[in-house]
Amino acid sequence: MSRLTFAIAGRVLRQLRHDPRSVALVTLVPIVLVTLLHEIFAGAEPLVSHIELSILAVFPLFIMFLLTAVATVRERTSGTLESLMASPIHRADIILGYTLAYGVFALVQSAFTTLFCYWALDMRLTGSIFAVLLVSFITAVLGIALGLLASAVSRNEFQAVQLTPAIIVPQVLLCGLLGERDEMAEWLHQLSNAMPLSWSVDALEEVAQHSNLTSHYWSSLGIVVGCTALALALASRTLRRRTP
């Protein structure tokens, strides 16, 4: 990463830090929602722990996608992003700078929600809470990458939000949150295999069932990392110099 990457990241972080709505979206909203789910399924173990564990992948993906997509489109429509691209700076520096800045928020969001579920809601685990936190954080970075990609093909904030049902909702429906993936129809199971969130949930299930990190945990996490890198590369390629 170059000095320009860190400069961009610092500027974005300063903006986000002074945006109370974004701070609340990252820190408070996930805790409130997961508490509501815990109360709805109170006492229904192991179902409630399964839902809470899956939510630790779903919420980071959804929230960081929404935050990144809308904020980045706002940067473009306000002229800030256009000014950056008019300077002698590589597109990769811009994408990495934004990823680094939102990644800090992703780490905070993942840590807050994961530790709250583990300590306050008594989520049951066989493996390490740090393995859960790693999956949650990487899935949040995936949300950032998809958000940057969505912002690159959106002309305004409304279009970025419109992409949520197309990019995020199918992953939530097929990731295993609503039912075991192995029990789905074969074509649905194959479709879920093509969605990175499914592998995040698979990795979390490995932590729930095994005390040691299994090969399936690492391979599932590797797939999510690969999808994240691909999304970032596509976002860099499709980033426009100016808004039509």
Secondary structure in CASP SS format (residue, H / E / C, confidence):
PFRMAT SS
TARGET T0000
AUTHOR 0000-0000-0000
METHOD secondary structure of the structure
MODEL  1
M C 1.00
S C 1.00
R H 1.00
L H 1.00
T H 1.00
F H 1.00
A H 1.00
I H 1.00
A H 1.00
G H 1.00
R H 1.00
V H 1.00
L H 1.00
R H 1.00
Q H 1.00
L H 1.00
R H 1.00
H C 1.00
D C 1.00
P H 1.00
R H 1.00
S H 1.00
V H 1.00
A H 1.00
L H 1.00
V H 1.00
T H 1.00
L H 1.00
V H 1.00
P H 1.00
I H 1.00
V H 1.00
L H 1.00
V H 1.00
T H 1.00
L H 1.00
L H 1.00
H H 1.00
E H 1.00
I H 1.00
F C 1.00
A C 1.00
G C 1.00
A C 1.00
E C 1.00
P C 1.00
L H 1.00
V H 1.00
S H 1.00
H H 1.00
I H 1.00
E H 1.00
L H 1.00
S H 1.00
I H 1.00
L H 1.00
A H 1.00
V H 1.00
F H 1.00
P H 1.00
L H 1.00
F H 1.00
I H 1.00
M H 1.00
F H 1.00
L H 1.00
L H 1.00
T H 1.00
A H 1.00
V H 1.00
A H 1.00
T H 1.00
V H 1.00
R H 1.00
E H 1.00
R H 1.00
T H 1.00
S C 1.00
G C 1.00
T H 1.00
L H 1.00
E H 1.00
S H 1.00
L H 1.00
M H 1.00
A H 1.00
S C 1.00
P C 1.00
I C 1.00
H C 1.00
R H 1.00
A H 1.00
D H 1.00
I H 1.00
I H 1.00
L H 1.00
G H 1.00
Y H 1.00
T H 1.00
L H 1.00
A H 1.00
Y H 1.00
G H 1.00
V H 1.00
F H 1.00
A H 1.00
L H 1.00
V H 1.00
Q H 1.00
S H 1.00
A H 1.00
F H 1.00
T H 1.00
T H 1.00
L H 1.00
F H 1.00
C H 1.00
Y H 1.00
W H 1.00
A H 1.00
L C 1.00
D C 1.00
M C 1.00
R C 1.00
L C 1.00
T C 1.00
G C 1.00
S C 1.00
I H 1.00
F H 1.00
A H 1.00
V H 1.00
L H 1.00
L H 1.00
V H 1.00
S H 1.00
F H 1.00
I H 1.00
T H 1.00
A H 1.00
V H 1.00
L H 1.00
G H 1.00
I H 1.00
A H 1.00
L H 1.00
G H 1.00
L H 1.00
L H 1.00
A H 1.00
S H 1.00
A H 1.00
V C 1.00
S C 1.00
R C 1.00
N C 1.00
E H 1.00
F H 1.00
Q H 1.00
A H 1.00
V H 1.00
Q H 1.00
L C 1.00
T H 1.00
P H 1.00
A H 1.00
I H 1.00
I C 1.00
V H 1.00
P H 1.00
Q H 1.00
V H 1.00
L H 1.00
L H 1.00
C C 1.00
G C 1.00
L C 1.00
L C 1.00
G C 1.00
E C 1.00
R H 1.00
D H 1.00
E H 1.00
M C 1.00
A C 1.00
E H 1.00
W H 1.00
L H 1.00
H H 1.00
Q H 1.00
L H 1.00
S H 1.00
N H 1.00
A C 1.00
M C 1.00
P H 1.00
L H 1.00
S H 1.00
W H 1.00
S H 1.00
V H 1.00
D H 1.00
A H 1.00
L H 1.00
E H 1.00
E H 1.00
V H 1.00
A H 1.00
Q H 1.00
H C 1.00
S C 1.00
N C 1.00
L C 1.00
T C 1.00
S H 1.00
H H 1.00
Y H 1.00
W H 1.00
S H 1.00
S H 1.00
L H 1.00
G H 1.00
I H 1.00
V H 1.00
V H 1.00
G H 1.00
C H 1.00
T H 1.00
A H 1.00
L H 1.00
A H 1.00
L H 1.00
A H 1.00
L H 1.00
A H 1.00
S H 1.00
R H 1.00
T H 1.00
L C 1.00
R C 1.00
R C 1.00
R C 1.00
T C 1.00
P C 1.00
END
